[in-house]
Amino acid sequence: MASLYPGLWSVGLVAGCFSVACMVTEAISPQAQGSVEEPKTVKNRWAEHGPLRIAAAGTHFEHTDGTPFFFLADTVWCGPALSTAAEWQEYLADRRQKGFTAIQFNAICPWRTAPTDREGRTAYRLDGDKLIPNEAYFRQLDERMQAIKEAGLLAVPVLVWAHKKGDAGWDLSEDQIITLVNYQVERYSKKYPCLFILAGDARYNQAERDKWQRIGRAVFGQRKGLLVTTHPTGMNFPWKEWEAESWLNIWGYQSGHGDDGKTWQWLHSGPVAAYCRRNPPTRPLINLEPPYEGHNGYQSRKPHTAYNVRRAAYWSLLIAPPAGITYGAHGLWSWQTEPDREPRDHPGTGIARTWKEALSFPGATQMGYLRRFFESLPWTELRPAPDFVEQISARDDPGTFVACARTTDGKVTVVYFPAQAQAQIRLHVADPRQVRWYNPRQGEWQARSPRGLLVPPDDQDWLLVVQQP
């Protein structure tokens, strides 16, 4: 590294490396080095800290005692319906140990991947136009939700799936959907810590938008203090027309399972990032379905790697004020018990591992590292800071986009470098000891890079943290 003149650090751009410029404009005291502490796992966080609410900033969650809550949800759509009680306990113990804080699942059978629960039951029957809930079905779901609560985790049920024929939210009438969703909210809102997802995979074109807004108002309009979002189809951010829907107090989106440049561009520089640049967000923004590990990419038809999943997660958390992220493992989401088969009614997604095998995918462990990384910082104060980055390699390869966020006081800057990325970045640094690198693959800090002050230690993905007191 050559010092061109006092106050400027410069690293030359070479193939496969990074070009970084760092303007020194203020003194920064040294930052203590060391590994991030393991997250505190509270068996009954709800008794210790109280229920969840949206923080006053409007961008993240906290308990009623003010303790921030990082939303890290594992996706197990079919788990409550198809698991045994013992299997469910085994699953929850694994996810809690790995650092997850929430469990995202589909509450209702029928849907296409699970027409019934393991006992052959559906959630309701129809008597003419009247919908009648099945008490036996919901007693089992009670048990699964109670286990989630006792594990200190947040239940995130999709109240009705609504993508196509075979899904309850598609086949039922509007009044029947209201009856079914009302029944669930009334049953669970007072007993279990929940974040409710109204509908799964709805498109929210104009006709669907009007329908689901009416349903949302009917169910949630007079209920105060509930956490409510909904789950749109992939690469779909339809919320401009939902500003007045105050009951929808969390905006979810799905970047989906694509793996081409168009998908990456949508995720890191599309409507979510554009919205955050134009408007100070007043609702938490959460990617409810980034690519699932082991699921075939839509374009390559090859399984998504842990790197694809990890990169999508860090992008999602740095292009908007971070509230949290979800993770999914192919075979676990469908609660696969038969090996060497694709999940039911999901052709092309790829051969799925059994749910027990999918528990051990490396990306799940790395999501725990992700949570520990953010919780080691004042993460609730981070805001997107794209103007600090001049993209170089991402002009031709959207998969190498470098994301940046800073705290509102400017004292902490976080930069995520994908593998092989090239960019120019301007940061306020005076003391090299304030620069630290975090390895998202191993969950470890590294105080120095052998390649230069602000050059990632190797050509894999890294997180840069510059911090002042």
C-alpha beads as a LAMMPS data file, in Angstrom:
LAMMPS data file: protein, C-alpha beads

469 atoms
468 bonds

1 atom types
1 bond types

-500.0 500.0 xlo xhi
-500.0 500.0 ylo yhi
-500.0 500.0 zlo zhi

Masses

1 110.0

Atoms # bond

1 1 1 0.000 0.000 0.000
2 1 1 1.448 3.362 -0.993
3 1 1 0.773 6.656 0.769
4 1 1 0.234 9.171 -2.030
5 1 1 -0.025 12.144 0.309
6 1 1 -0.944 12.701 3.963
7 1 1 -4.507 11.747 4.783
8 1 1 -5.176 9.401 1.851
9 1 1 -4.909 5.631 1.800
10 1 1 -4.910 4.038 -1.636
11 1 1 -4.903 0.469 -2.896
12 1 1 -4.336 -0.238 -6.569
13 1 1 -6.944 -2.195 -8.529
14 1 1 -5.727 -5.545 -9.819
15 1 1 -7.599 -8.528 -11.186
16 1 1 -9.607 -10.228 -8.482
17 1 1 -8.766 -7.638 -5.843
18 1 1 -10.413 -4.489 -4.531
19 1 1 -9.761 -0.840 -5.157
20 1 1 -10.450 1.100 -1.990
21 1 1 -9.891 4.751 -1.166
22 1 1 -10.213 5.949 2.408
23 1 1 -10.370 9.657 3.220
24 1 1 -8.969 10.403 6.701
25 1 1 -10.886 13.292 8.191
26 1 1 -11.249 12.518 11.902
27 1 1 -9.435 10.674 14.642
28 1 1 -10.783 7.328 15.803
29 1 1 -9.647 5.557 18.948
30 1 1 -8.729 1.872 18.864
31 1 1 -11.465 -0.757 18.991
32 1 1 -10.948 -3.775 21.183
33 1 1 -10.492 -6.928 19.174
34 1 1 -11.937 -10.353 19.882
35 1 1 -14.663 -12.728 18.838
36 1 1 -18.342 -11.989 19.075
37 1 1 -20.047 -13.430 22.130
38 1 1 -22.515 -16.244 21.635
39 1 1 -26.099 -14.954 21.522
40 1 1 -27.953 -15.267 24.787
41 1 1 -30.625 -17.892 24.383
42 1 1 -33.409 -17.199 26.841
43 1 1 -35.648 -20.196 27.445
44 1 1 -38.531 -17.880 28.185
45 1 1 -37.489 -14.549 26.719
46 1 1 -41.149 -13.546 26.787
47 1 1 -41.323 -13.755 30.591
48 1 1 -37.968 -12.005 30.973
49 1 1 -38.424 -9.180 28.463
50 1 1 -42.132 -9.051 27.653
51 1 1 -44.037 -9.299 24.364
52 1 1 -42.783 -7.900 21.091
53 1 1 -43.694 -4.588 19.558
54 1 1 -42.400 -2.369 16.791
55 1 1 -39.820 0.050 18.181
56 1 1 -40.476 3.778 18.132
57 1 1 -38.118 4.169 15.160
58 1 1 -40.534 1.994 13.197
59 1 1 -37.769 -0.078 11.614
60 1 1 -37.211 -3.046 13.936
61 1 1 -38.698 -5.044 16.806
62 1 1 -38.174 -4.816 20.522
63 1 1 -39.579 -6.317 23.704
64 1 1 -41.719 -4.167 25.951
65 1 1 -38.710 -3.627 28.245
66 1 1 -36.870 -2.058 25.287
67 1 1 -34.597 -5.018 24.501
68 1 1 -34.061 -5.187 20.706
69 1 1 -35.192 -8.363 18.977
70 1 1 -33.321 -9.522 15.875
71 1 1 -35.759 -11.435 13.680
72 1 1 -33.985 -14.547 12.387
73 1 1 -36.647 -16.962 11.165
74 1 1 -36.207 -20.508 9.938
75 1 1 -38.688 -21.606 7.268
76 1 1 -40.436 -24.904 7.905
77 1 1 -43.685 -24.503 6.012
78 1 1 -44.908 -28.095 6.500
79 1 1 -43.259 -28.865 9.836
80 1 1 -46.151 -28.368 12.267
81 1 1 -48.532 -30.386 10.100
82 1 1 -46.257 -33.315 9.227
83 1 1 -43.954 -33.720 12.250
84 1 1 -44.434 -35.895 15.284
85 1 1 -44.198 -34.184 18.681
86 1 1 -40.740 -35.720 19.253
87 1 1 -39.494 -34.670 15.818
88 1 1 -40.734 -31.127 16.420
89 1 1 -38.820 -30.905 19.700
90 1 1 -35.665 -32.182 17.975
91 1 1 -36.071 -29.605 15.241
92 1 1 -36.669 -26.692 17.644
93 1 1 -33.668 -27.638 19.790
94 1 1 -31.435 -27.568 16.709
95 1 1 -32.712 -24.202 15.504
96 1 1 -32.484 -22.598 18.915
97 1 1 -28.930 -23.888 19.336
98 1 1 -27.989 -22.392 15.954
99 1 1 -29.277 -18.975 17.015
100 1 1 -32.637 -18.652 15.278
101 1 1 -35.212 -16.486 17.024
102 1 1 -38.373 -17.303 15.030
103 1 1 -40.075 -20.185 13.223
104 1 1 -41.954 -19.434 9.988
105 1 1 -44.544 -21.996 8.914
106 1 1 -47.786 -22.575 7.054
107 1 1 -50.662 -23.030 9.489
108 1 1 -53.319 -24.448 7.187
109 1 1 -53.953 -27.701 5.363
110 1 1 -54.907 -28.082 2.621
111 1 1 -52.157 -26.539 0.616
112 1 1 -50.328 -28.012 -2.315
113 1 1 -47.360 -29.528 -0.476
114 1 1 -49.401 -30.769 2.496
115 1 1 -53.032 -31.483 1.560
116 1 1 -53.548 -32.842 5.102
117 1 1 -51.607 -33.123 8.344
118 1 1 -49.881 -36.393 9.288
119 1 1 -53.174 -37.754 10.654
120 1 1 -55.016 -37.048 7.397
121 1 1 -56.882 -34.031 8.775
122 1 1 -57.579 -30.666 7.214
123 1 1 -58.018 -27.416 9.093
124 1 1 -61.693 -27.053 8.240
125 1 1 -64.693 -28.496 6.475
126 1 1 -67.415 -26.773 4.518
127 1 1 -71.113 -27.093 5.284
128 1 1 -72.606 -25.384 2.264
129 1 1 -71.091 -21.908 2.362
130 1 1 -70.252 -22.166 6.044
131 1 1 -66.659 -22.880 7.061
132 1 1 -66.262 -24.988 10.206
133 1 1 -62.798 -25.248 11.800
134 1 1 -61.534 -28.719 12.709
135 1 1 -60.813 -28.667 16.436
136 1 1 -58.624 -31.798 16.331
137 1 1 -56.399 -30.262 13.659
138 1 1 -55.922 -27.087 15.685
139 1 1 -55.196 -28.964 18.920
140 1 1 -52.100 -30.407 17.260
141 1 1 -51.128 -26.969 16.013
142 1 1 -51.607 -25.667 19.577
143 1 1 -49.025 -28.198 20.741
144 1 1 -46.527 -27.166 18.066
145 1 1 -46.979 -23.479 18.860
146 1 1 -46.655 -24.089 22.592
147 1 1 -43.348 -25.855 21.933
148 1 1 -42.165 -22.831 19.928
149 1 1 -43.059 -20.561 22.830
150 1 1 -41.337 -22.750 25.408
151 1 1 -38.198 -22.730 23.257
152 1 1 -38.142 -18.932 23.534
153 1 1 -38.925 -18.508 19.832
154 1 1 -41.440 -16.410 17.925
155 1 1 -44.182 -18.195 15.965
156 1 1 -44.629 -16.824 12.423
157 1 1 -47.661 -18.593 10.923
158 1 1 -48.943 -18.026 7.416
159 1 1 -52.666 -17.932 8.081
160 1 1 -53.730 -18.974 4.575
161 1 1 -51.711 -19.847 1.463
162 1 1 -53.047 -18.169 -1.669
163 1 1 -50.949 -18.911 -4.728
164 1 1 -53.024 -21.234 -6.896
165 1 1 -55.686 -23.928 -6.933
166 1 1 -55.205 -26.316 -4.055
167 1 1 -54.351 -23.529 -1.613
168 1 1 -57.065 -22.590 0.876
169 1 1 -56.633 -18.887 0.197
170 1 1 -57.267 -19.498 -3.492
171 1 1 -60.165 -21.931 -3.249
172 1 1 -62.235 -20.375 -0.448
173 1 1 -64.553 -17.397 -0.774
174 1 1 -63.626 -14.082 0.774
175 1 1 -66.077 -14.565 3.658
176 1 1 -64.756 -18.079 4.300
177 1 1 -61.165 -16.796 4.386
178 1 1 -62.176 -14.131 6.897
179 1 1 -63.812 -16.789 9.082
180 1 1 -60.732 -19.037 8.926
181 1 1 -58.205 -16.251 9.562
182 1 1 -60.301 -14.712 12.354
183 1 1 -60.492 -18.094 14.039
184 1 1 -56.718 -18.460 14.053
185 1 1 -55.942 -14.948 15.224
186 1 1 -58.472 -15.197 18.039
187 1 1 -57.096 -18.591 19.054
188 1 1 -53.414 -17.678 19.054
189 1 1 -52.965 -13.963 19.642
190 1 1 -53.504 -14.157 23.405
191 1 1 -51.651 -17.421 24.041
192 1 1 -48.497 -17.342 21.937
193 1 1 -45.938 -14.753 20.824
194 1 1 -46.751 -14.375 17.126
195 1 1 -45.988 -12.414 14.026
196 1 1 -48.877 -13.130 11.657
197 1 1 -48.426 -13.527 7.893
198 1 1 -51.839 -13.002 6.362
199 1 1 -51.408 -14.780 3.011
200 1 1 -48.685 -16.787 1.322
201 1 1 -47.562 -16.138 -2.257
202 1 1 -50.374 -13.775 -3.222
203 1 1 -49.698 -11.635 -6.296
204 1 1 -51.486 -8.467 -5.173
205 1 1 -52.486 -7.301 -8.620
206 1 1 -55.359 -4.833 -8.444
207 1 1 -58.132 -7.406 -7.932
208 1 1 -56.111 -9.360 -5.377
209 1 1 -54.977 -6.178 -3.652
210 1 1 -58.540 -5.009 -3.061
211 1 1 -59.576 -8.447 -1.822
212 1 1 -56.712 -8.847 0.638
213 1 1 -57.014 -5.298 1.901
214 1 1 -60.656 -5.982 2.719
215 1 1 -59.734 -9.221 4.462
216 1 1 -56.944 -7.525 6.398
217 1 1 -59.206 -4.740 7.607
218 1 1 -61.930 -7.215 8.604
219 1 1 -59.526 -9.333 10.673
220 1 1 -56.924 -6.882 11.978
221 1 1 -58.529 -3.448 11.660
222 1 1 -59.878 -3.355 15.215
223 1 1 -57.172 -5.478 16.831
224 1 1 -54.383 -3.374 18.275
225 1 1 -50.848 -4.372 19.122
226 1 1 -50.516 -7.337 16.749
227 1 1 -47.560 -7.792 14.400
228 1 1 -48.850 -8.376 10.866
229 1 1 -47.243 -8.778 7.468
230 1 1 -48.011 -10.705 4.310
231 1 1 -45.984 -12.758 1.853
232 1 1 -46.076 -11.752 -1.834
233 1 1 -44.831 -13.679 -4.812
234 1 1 -41.170 -13.432 -5.807
235 1 1 -39.602 -10.143 -6.914
236 1 1 -42.806 -8.311 -6.069
237 1 1 -42.897 -5.179 -3.875
238 1 1 -46.481 -3.897 -4.205
239 1 1 -46.681 -1.797 -1.062
240 1 1 -46.953 1.715 -2.535
241 1 1 -50.728 1.245 -2.628
242 1 1 -50.780 -0.053 0.956
243 1 1 -49.500 2.998 2.819
244 1 1 -52.932 3.667 4.330
245 1 1 -53.325 0.064 5.553
246 1 1 -52.110 0.687 9.100
247 1 1 -52.942 -2.873 10.176
248 1 1 -50.164 -4.079 7.833
249 1 1 -47.417 -2.777 10.092
250 1 1 -44.572 -4.858 8.596
251 1 1 -43.713 -4.982 4.905
252 1 1 -42.535 -8.373 3.737
253 1 1 -41.148 -9.254 0.342
254 1 1 -39.659 -12.276 -1.401
255 1 1 -36.517 -12.051 -3.498
256 1 1 -37.109 -15.691 -4.391
257 1 1 -35.030 -18.497 -5.811
258 1 1 -33.639 -17.012 -9.003
259 1 1 -29.884 -16.991 -9.465
260 1 1 -29.264 -14.738 -12.454
261 1 1 -28.113 -11.141 -12.645
262 1 1 -31.664 -9.846 -12.931
263 1 1 -32.584 -11.453 -9.605
264 1 1 -29.506 -10.112 -7.817
265 1 1 -30.106 -6.658 -9.288
266 1 1 -33.717 -6.688 -8.064
267 1 1 -32.603 -7.683 -4.589
268 1 1 -29.855 -5.165 -3.941
269 1 1 -30.810 -2.264 -6.228
270 1 1 -34.487 -2.763 -7.021
271 1 1 -37.716 -1.450 -5.493
272 1 1 -36.793 -2.117 -1.852
273 1 1 -33.543 -0.159 -2.089
274 1 1 -35.247 2.548 -4.154
275 1 1 -38.030 2.892 -1.590
276 1 1 -35.504 3.296 1.227
277 1 1 -33.655 5.990 -0.702
278 1 1 -36.832 7.992 -1.312
279 1 1 -38.551 7.546 2.034
280 1 1 -37.426 7.095 5.624
281 1 1 -39.024 3.665 6.262
282 1 1 -41.685 3.653 8.970
283 1 1 -42.277 -0.104 8.942
284 1 1 -39.859 -2.996 9.366
285 1 1 -38.847 -4.423 5.975
286 1 1 -38.113 -8.164 5.872
287 1 1 -37.115 -10.502 3.071
288 1 1 -39.430 -13.393 3.926
289 1 1 -38.056 -15.705 1.249
290 1 1 -34.523 -15.287 -0.042
291 1 1 -33.132 -18.319 -1.881
292 1 1 -33.339 -21.612 -0.021
293 1 1 -30.132 -23.546 0.444
294 1 1 -30.196 -26.634 -1.797
295 1 1 -33.194 -25.405 -3.841
296 1 1 -32.532 -25.255 -7.573
297 1 1 -31.900 -21.782 -8.921
298 1 1 -34.590 -20.857 -11.411
299 1 1 -32.112 -20.042 -14.170
300 1 1 -29.100 -22.318 -13.622
301 1 1 -31.152 -25.301 -12.371
302 1 1 -28.324 -25.911 -9.894
303 1 1 -28.822 -25.972 -6.101
304 1 1 -28.336 -22.695 -4.281
305 1 1 -25.137 -22.774 -2.242
306 1 1 -24.604 -21.460 1.261
307 1 1 -22.798 -18.538 -0.369
308 1 1 -25.828 -17.583 -2.475
309 1 1 -28.010 -17.697 0.626
310 1 1 -25.522 -15.794 2.776
311 1 1 -24.964 -13.081 0.185
312 1 1 -28.719 -12.544 -0.271
313 1 1 -29.168 -12.280 3.497
314 1 1 -26.457 -9.640 4.000
315 1 1 -27.657 -7.644 1.008
316 1 1 -31.215 -7.703 2.371
317 1 1 -30.085 -6.443 5.771
318 1 1 -27.876 -3.630 4.468
319 1 1 -30.062 -2.132 1.712
320 1 1 -32.799 -1.308 4.266
321 1 1 -32.801 -0.549 7.997
322 1 1 -32.197 -4.046 9.373
323 1 1 -35.033 -5.783 11.186
324 1 1 -34.164 -9.366 10.370
325 1 1 -34.122 -12.070 7.733
326 1 1 -35.464 -15.547 7.025
327 1 1 -33.609 -18.691 6.015
328 1 1 -34.823 -21.816 4.243
329 1 1 -33.320 -25.259 3.620
330 1 1 -34.610 -27.388 0.743
331 1 1 -36.148 -30.519 2.212
332 1 1 -36.675 -28.953 5.610
333 1 1 -39.304 -26.480 4.465
334 1 1 -41.327 -29.383 3.017
335 1 1 -40.567 -31.693 5.978
336 1 1 -39.220 -34.264 3.553
337 1 1 -39.222 -37.827 4.865
338 1 1 -38.674 -39.725 1.617
339 1 1 -35.183 -39.326 0.141
340 1 1 -34.352 -38.643 -3.498
341 1 1 -37.625 -36.920 -4.335
342 1 1 -38.716 -33.386 -5.091
343 1 1 -41.194 -31.769 -2.710
344 1 1 -44.814 -32.470 -3.577
345 1 1 -46.231 -30.228 -6.339
346 1 1 -42.928 -28.348 -6.698
347 1 1 -41.377 -29.814 -9.861
348 1 1 -38.049 -28.361 -10.878
349 1 1 -37.040 -27.306 -7.384
350 1 1 -34.579 -30.184 -7.187
351 1 1 -34.162 -33.431 -5.289
352 1 1 -34.598 -32.654 -1.605
353 1 1 -32.678 -33.990 1.359
354 1 1 -34.739 -35.360 4.226
355 1 1 -35.587 -32.834 6.896
356 1 1 -33.056 -34.342 9.302
357 1 1 -30.276 -34.102 6.717
358 1 1 -31.258 -30.541 5.810
359 1 1 -30.882 -29.475 9.439
360 1 1 -27.121 -29.648 8.944
361 1 1 -26.765 -27.445 5.881
362 1 1 -23.868 -25.011 6.510
363 1 1 -25.965 -21.954 5.710
364 1 1 -28.109 -22.480 8.816
365 1 1 -25.057 -22.302 11.069
366 1 1 -23.891 -19.225 9.159
367 1 1 -27.219 -17.527 9.865
368 1 1 -26.326 -17.797 13.542
369 1 1 -23.013 -16.104 12.757
370 1 1 -24.973 -13.399 10.928
371 1 1 -27.125 -12.719 13.973
372 1 1 -24.098 -12.606 16.265
373 1 1 -22.386 -10.194 13.895
374 1 1 -25.264 -7.737 13.903
375 1 1 -25.860 -8.034 17.630
376 1 1 -22.192 -7.149 18.259
377 1 1 -22.932 -3.738 16.707
378 1 1 -25.547 -1.007 17.251
379 1 1 -27.524 -2.692 14.504
380 1 1 -30.815 -0.932 15.174
381 1 1 -29.140 2.341 14.141
382 1 1 -27.757 1.106 10.819
383 1 1 -29.119 2.762 7.696
384 1 1 -28.261 2.143 4.033
385 1 1 -25.307 4.206 2.839
386 1 1 -24.936 3.422 -0.881
387 1 1 -23.304 6.769 -1.629
388 1 1 -20.144 5.600 0.132
389 1 1 -19.570 2.962 -2.542
390 1 1 -18.613 3.364 -6.174
391 1 1 -19.390 0.009 -7.757
392 1 1 -16.854 -1.352 -10.229
393 1 1 -17.307 -5.078 -10.833
394 1 1 -21.077 -4.854 -10.195
395 1 1 -21.490 -2.753 -13.337
396 1 1 -21.020 -5.967 -15.305
397 1 1 -21.739 -8.594 -12.646
398 1 1 -24.633 -7.753 -10.277
399 1 1 -23.584 -10.671 -8.092
400 1 1 -20.563 -8.661 -6.896
401 1 1 -22.543 -5.675 -5.584
402 1 1 -20.888 -4.165 -2.480
403 1 1 -23.463 -3.103 0.143
404 1 1 -22.823 -0.457 2.796
405 1 1 -24.692 0.777 5.864
406 1 1 -23.815 3.275 8.605
407 1 1 -25.224 4.157 11.979
408 1 1 -27.165 7.391 12.171
409 1 1 -24.332 9.037 14.117
410 1 1 -21.746 7.933 11.551
411 1 1 -19.639 6.098 14.121
412 1 1 -20.061 2.594 12.710
413 1 1 -19.827 1.597 9.048
414 1 1 -20.497 -1.908 7.758
415 1 1 -19.560 -3.011 4.239
416 1 1 -20.331 -6.409 2.740
417 1 1 -17.944 -7.567 0.001
418 1 1 -19.150 -10.539 -2.064
419 1 1 -16.524 -12.867 -3.453
420 1 1 -14.352 -11.316 -6.180
421 1 1 -15.991 -7.885 -5.800
422 1 1 -14.275 -4.704 -6.927
423 1 1 -15.334 -1.292 -5.628
424 1 1 -14.129 2.065 -4.412
425 1 1 -15.193 3.112 -0.923
426 1 1 -14.687 6.314 1.043
427 1 1 -14.650 5.976 4.799
428 1 1 -13.537 8.155 7.696
429 1 1 -10.564 6.335 9.203
430 1 1 -7.519 7.598 11.086
431 1 1 -6.381 4.607 13.104
432 1 1 -5.939 1.240 11.336
433 1 1 -6.874 -0.479 14.585
434 1 1 -10.440 0.670 13.987
435 1 1 -10.691 -1.583 10.934
436 1 1 -11.891 -5.132 11.531
437 1 1 -12.915 -7.953 9.216
438 1 1 -15.603 -10.516 9.898
439 1 1 -15.589 -13.896 8.216
440 1 1 -19.267 -14.789 7.617
441 1 1 -18.367 -18.371 6.733
442 1 1 -16.666 -19.139 10.050
443 1 1 -18.126 -16.475 12.331
444 1 1 -14.718 -15.095 13.266
445 1 1 -13.121 -11.651 13.491
446 1 1 -9.837 -10.822 11.866
447 1 1 -8.054 -7.617 12.850
448 1 1 -5.733 -7.346 9.871
449 1 1 -5.850 -8.110 6.188
450 1 1 -2.599 -9.234 4.563
451 1 1 -3.674 -7.444 1.382
452 1 1 -3.985 -3.909 2.722
453 1 1 -5.911 -1.790 5.197
454 1 1 -9.301 -1.981 3.518
455 1 1 -8.766 -4.883 1.125
456 1 1 -10.581 -8.098 2.133
457 1 1 -8.215 -10.824 3.344
458 1 1 -8.941 -13.111 0.376
459 1 1 -11.257 -13.434 -2.614
460 1 1 -14.173 -14.885 -0.677
461 1 1 -16.943 -12.800 0.917
462 1 1 -16.125 -10.624 3.941
463 1 1 -17.640 -7.933 6.133
464 1 1 -15.712 -4.786 6.920
465 1 1 -16.463 -2.862 10.119
466 1 1 -15.023 0.579 10.808
467 1 1 -15.948 1.743 14.295
468 1 1 -15.202 4.731 16.484
469 1 1 -16.181 5.192 20.150

Bonds

1 1 1 2
2 1 2 3
3 1 3 4
4 1 4 5
5 1 5 6
6 1 6 7
7 1 7 8
8 1 8 9
9 1 9 10
10 1 10 11
11 1 11 12
12 1 12 13
13 1 13 14
14 1 14 15
15 1 15 16
16 1 16 17
17 1 17 18
18 1 18 19
19 1 19 20
20 1 20 21
21 1 21 22
22 1 22 23
23 1 23 24
24 1 24 25
25 1 25 26
26 1 26 27
27 1 27 28
28 1 28 29
29 1 29 30
30 1 30 31
31 1 31 32
32 1 32 33
33 1 33 34
34 1 34 35
35 1 35 36
36 1 36 37
37 1 37 38
38 1 38 39
39 1 39 40
40 1 40 41
41 1 41 42
42 1 42 43
43 1 43 44
44 1 44 45
45 1 45 46
46 1 46 47
47 1 47 48
48 1 48 49
49 1 49 50
50 1 50 51
51 1 51 52
52 1 52 53
53 1 53 54
54 1 54 55
55 1 55 56
56 1 56 57
57 1 57 58
58 1 58 59
59 1 59 60
60 1 60 61
61 1 61 62
62 1 62 63
63 1 63 64
64 1 64 65
65 1 65 66
66 1 66 67
67 1 67 68
68 1 68 69
69 1 69 70
70 1 70 71
71 1 71 72
72 1 72 73
73 1 73 74
74 1 74 75
75 1 75 76
76 1 76 77
77 1 77 78
78 1 78 79
79 1 79 80
80 1 80 81
81 1 81 82
82 1 82 83
83 1 83 84
84 1 84 85
85 1 85 86
86 1 86 87
87 1 87 88
88 1 88 89
89 1 89 90
90 1 90 91
91 1 91 92
92 1 92 93
93 1 93 94
94 1 94 95
95 1 95 96
96 1 96 97
97 1 97 98
98 1 98 99
99 1 99 100
100 1 100 101
101 1 101 102
102 1 102 103
103 1 103 104
104 1 104 105
105 1 105 106
106 1 106 107
107 1 107 108
108 1 108 109
109 1 109 110
110 1 110 111
111 1 111 112
112 1 112 113
113 1 113 114
114 1 114 115
115 1 115 116
116 1 116 117
117 1 117 118
118 1 118 119
119 1 119 120
120 1 120 121
121 1 121 122
122 1 122 123
123 1 123 124
124 1 124 125
125 1 125 126
126 1 126 127
127 1 127 128
128 1 128 129
129 1 129 130
130 1 130 131
131 1 131 132
132 1 132 133
133 1 133 134
134 1 134 135
135 1 135 136
136 1 136 137
137 1 137 138
138 1 138 139
139 1 139 140
140 1 140 141
141 1 141 142
142 1 142 143
143 1 143 144
144 1 144 145
145 1 145 146
146 1 146 147
147 1 147 148
148 1 148 149
149 1 149 150
150 1 150 151
151 1 151 152
152 1 152 153
153 1 153 154
154 1 154 155
155 1 155 156
156 1 156 157
157 1 157 158
158 1 158 159
159 1 159 160
160 1 160 161
161 1 161 162
162 1 162 163
163 1 163 164
164 1 164 165
165 1 165 166
166 1 166 167
167 1 167 168
168 1 168 169
169 1 169 170
170 1 170 171
171 1 171 172
172 1 172 173
173 1 173 174
174 1 174 175
175 1 175 176
176 1 176 177
177 1 177 178
178 1 178 179
179 1 179 180
180 1 180 181
181 1 181 182
182 1 182 183
183 1 183 184
184 1 184 185
185 1 185 186
186 1 186 187
187 1 187 188
188 1 188 189
189 1 189 190
190 1 190 191
191 1 191 192
192 1 192 193
193 1 193 194
194 1 194 195
195 1 195 196
196 1 196 197
197 1 197 198
198 1 198 199
199 1 199 200
200 1 200 201
201 1 201 202
202 1 202 203
203 1 203 204
204 1 204 205
205 1 205 206
206 1 206 207
207 1 207 208
208 1 208 209
209 1 209 210
210 1 210 211
211 1 211 212
212 1 212 213
213 1 213 214
214 1 214 215
215 1 215 216
216 1 216 217
217 1 217 218
218 1 218 219
219 1 219 220
220 1 220 221
221 1 221 222
222 1 222 223
223 1 223 224
224 1 224 225
225 1 225 226
226 1 226 227
227 1 227 228
228 1 228 229
229 1 229 230
230 1 230 231
231 1 231 232
232 1 232 233
233 1 233 234
234 1 234 235
235 1 235 236
236 1 236 237
237 1 237 238
238 1 238 239
239 1 239 240
240 1 240 241
241 1 241 242
242 1 242 243
243 1 243 244
244 1 244 245
245 1 245 246
246 1 246 247
247 1 247 248
248 1 248 249
249 1 249 250
250 1 250 251
251 1 251 252
252 1 252 253
253 1 253 254
254 1 254 255
255 1 255 256
256 1 256 257
257 1 257 258
258 1 258 259
259 1 259 260
260 1 260 261
261 1 261 262
262 1 262 263
263 1 263 264
264 1 264 265
265 1 265 266
266 1 266 267
267 1 267 268
268 1 268 269
269 1 269 270
270 1 270 271
271 1 271 272
272 1 272 273
273 1 273 274
274 1 274 275
275 1 275 276
276 1 276 277
277 1 277 278
278 1 278 279
279 1 279 280
280 1 280 281
281 1 281 282
282 1 282 283
283 1 283 284
284 1 284 285
285 1 285 286
286 1 286 287
287 1 287 288
288 1 288 289
289 1 289 290
290 1 290 291
291 1 291 292
292 1 292 293
293 1 293 294
294 1 294 295
295 1 295 296
296 1 296 297
297 1 297 298
298 1 298 299
299 1 299 300
300 1 300 301
301 1 301 302
302 1 302 303
303 1 303 304
304 1 304 305
305 1 305 306
306 1 306 307
307 1 307 308
308 1 308 309
309 1 309 310
310 1 310 311
311 1 311 312
312 1 312 313
313 1 313 314
314 1 314 315
315 1 315 316
316 1 316 317
317 1 317 318
318 1 318 319
319 1 319 320
320 1 320 321
321 1 321 322
322 1 322 323
323 1 323 324
324 1 324 325
325 1 325 326
326 1 326 327
327 1 327 328
328 1 328 329
329 1 329 330
330 1 330 331
331 1 331 332
332 1 332 333
333 1 333 334
334 1 334 335
335 1 335 336
336 1 336 337
337 1 337 338
338 1 338 339
339 1 339 340
340 1 340 341
341 1 341 342
342 1 342 343
343 1 343 344
344 1 344 345
345 1 345 346
346 1 346 347
347 1 347 348
348 1 348 349
349 1 349 350
350 1 350 351
351 1 351 352
352 1 352 353
353 1 353 354
354 1 354 355
355 1 355 356
356 1 356 357
357 1 357 358
358 1 358 359
359 1 359 360
360 1 360 361
361 1 361 362
362 1 362 363
363 1 363 364
364 1 364 365
365 1 365 366
366 1 366 367
367 1 367 368
368 1 368 369
369 1 369 370
370 1 370 371
371 1 371 372
372 1 372 373
373 1 373 374
374 1 374 375
375 1 375 376
376 1 376 377
377 1 377 378
378 1 378 379
379 1 379 380
380 1 380 381
381 1 381 382
382 1 382 383
383 1 383 384
384 1 384 385
385 1 385 386
386 1 386 387
387 1 387 388
388 1 388 389
389 1 389 390
390 1 390 391
391 1 391 392
392 1 392 393
393 1 393 394
394 1 394 395
395 1 395 396
396 1 396 397
397 1 397 398
398 1 398 399
399 1 399 400
400 1 400 401
401 1 401 402
402 1 402 403
403 1 403 404
404 1 404 405
405 1 405 406
406 1 406 407
407 1 407 408
408 1 408 409
409 1 409 410
410 1 410 411
411 1 411 412
412 1 412 413
413 1 413 414
414 1 414 415
415 1 415 416
416 1 416 417
417 1 417 418
418 1 418 419
419 1 419 420
420 1 420 421
421 1 421 422
422 1 422 423
423 1 423 424
424 1 424 425
425 1 425 426
426 1 426 427
427 1 427 428
428 1 428 429
429 1 429 430
430 1 430 431
431 1 431 432
432 1 432 433
433 1 433 434
434 1 434 435
435 1 435 436
436 1 436 437
437 1 437 438
438 1 438 439
439 1 439 440
440 1 440 441
441 1 441 442
442 1 442 443
443 1 443 444
444 1 444 445
445 1 445 446
446 1 446 447
447 1 447 448
448 1 448 449
449 1 449 450
450 1 450 451
451 1 451 452
452 1 452 453
453 1 453 454
454 1 454 455
455 1 455 456
456 1 456 457
457 1 457 458
458 1 458 459
459 1 459 460
460 1 460 461
461 1 461 462
462 1 462 463
463 1 463 464
464 1 464 465
465 1 465 466
466 1 466 467
467 1 467 468
468 1 468 469
